[in-house]
Amino acid sequence: MTGTKKWTTEITITEVGREVTAEARLRGENSGSLVGYGSAICKVTDANVPAIGDELAAARAFSDLSHQLLHNAAEDIEAHTRQPVDHLRG
């Protein structure tokens, strides 16, 4: 297998009041897309630093997305090998 493939990730961050939500969308050249979601809430007692909420929500959205990719890879391995996949390690 040689060549280069391009996957594009787009993150959308929305802030409403003290809550930030993020949506991480991954698109492949020849496939559909996966969407990961994350959020962060700034407590009333916390200093309001929007950049921190953005970072937390985005990190959580990317984490959700990575879990989906691992799940899909495990399903593909099982379909190909007809063997159960217990754990995928990086």
BELUR-V481731 format. One record per run of one state. SS is the DSSP state (alpha for helix, beta for strand, coil for the rest). FROM is the first residue (numbers start at 1). TO is the last residue. If there is no record, write none. Layout:
# BELUR-V481731
ss-><SS,SS>
from-><FROM,FROM>
to-><TO,TO>
This chain:
# BELUR-V481731
ss-><coil,beta,coil,beta,coil,beta,coil,alpha,coil>
from-><1,7,17,19,29,33,42,50,82>
to-><6,16,18,28,32,41,49,81,90>
